[in-house]
Amino acid sequence: MGVFSKKVPSNFVPIHPDNATSKDWIVVLEAGTITGPSPSKLRVAGATQERTVVRKYDMLMKAHHYLVVEGYNPRIHALFFCPQLFKYDSERKLVPLQGEEIGALIAQSVERGVNDRRPWYEPSEHLPEQRVIDAPAMTDFDTVVVEMPTARSAAAAG
């Protein structure tokens, strides 16, 4: 940060310019807020295809893109972009997954990378050095096969 730089609000999440105009799903996962015994460390805080993108310019007139996410807190939230996913129905026809289902699949795939933290923290001027979800991002997929949670529980019962 330079002398002339302006602080951006905490609900402005920096994004790549390609994601500013895409029609991908935006999934916000929340970690570190579930207390007590729980089968999951993550919860889906939101999933949508609607977006508000703000462009801010630096001193050299270079554009920086930010996604406006209400209630976003970088201490507990992580943002993911995901294309439209499909599943087979009982008649073997492809049907699109909705936001909550997509969010659950993303949460399932990155859950092993969640850093255990206390649900409280000391007030500070800076963010923690370690991200709340520190799983390596898989960026190149030829085919993705994800086991649905309902299929897994049905197989375990049978």
RABEL-V679871 format. One record per residue. N is the residue number from 1. RES is the residue in one letter. PHI is phi in whole degrees, 0 to 359 (none if undefined). Layout:
# RABEL-V679871
n res phi
N RES PHI
N RES PHI
This chain:
# RABEL-V679871
n res phi
1 M none
2 G 267
3 V 294
4 F 264
5 S 282
6 K 259
7 K 282
8 V 264
9 P 299
10 S 291
11 N 271
12 F 264
13 V 258
14 P 294
15 I 227
16 H 287
17 P 303
18 D 295
19 N 282
20 A 291
21 T 246
22 S 286
23 K 256
24 D 293
25 W 287
26 I 253
27 V 241
28 V 251
29 L 258
30 E 238
31 A 230
32 G 82
33 T 244
34 I 268
35 T 253
36 G 83
37 P 293
38 S 212
39 P 288
40 S 230
41 K 268
42 L 242
43 R 222
44 V 278
45 A 276
46 G 181
47 A 210
48 T 203
49 Q 253
50 E 279
51 R 212
52 T 241
53 V 248
54 V 243
55 R 255
56 K 240
57 Y 248
58 D 273
59 M 296
60 L 269
61 M 63
62 K 272
63 A 280
64 H 239
65 H 261
66 Y 228
67 L 265
68 V 271
69 V 236
70 E 296
71 G 78
72 Y 291
73 N 231
74 P 296
75 R 287
76 I 235
77 H 250
78 A 225
79 L 248
80 F 230
81 F 252
82 C 217
83 P 289
84 Q 296
85 L 254
86 F 230
87 K 222
88 Y 274
89 D 269
90 S 294
91 E 264
92 R 62
93 K 254
94 L 282
95 V 234
96 P 287
97 L 280
98 Q 267
99 G 304
100 E 296
101 E 293
102 I 296
103 G 299
104 A 296
105 L 292
106 I 294
107 A 300
108 Q 296
109 S 282
110 V 252
111 E 299
112 R 293
113 G 265
114 V 283
115 N 274
116 D 288
117 R 222
118 R 291
119 P 284
120 W 231
121 Y 206
122 E 286
123 P 299
124 S 208
125 E 268
126 H 234
127 L 274
128 P 298
129 E 291
130 Q 263
131 R 292
132 V 293
133 I 240
134 D 242
135 A 278
136 P 294
137 A 279
138 M 273
139 T 254
140 D 245
141 F 236
142 D 270
143 T 218
144 V 243
145 V 243
146 V 242
147 E 280
148 M 288
149 P 302
150 T 292
151 A 292
152 R 293
153 S 290
154 A 292
155 A 290
156 A 288
157 A 284
158 G 269
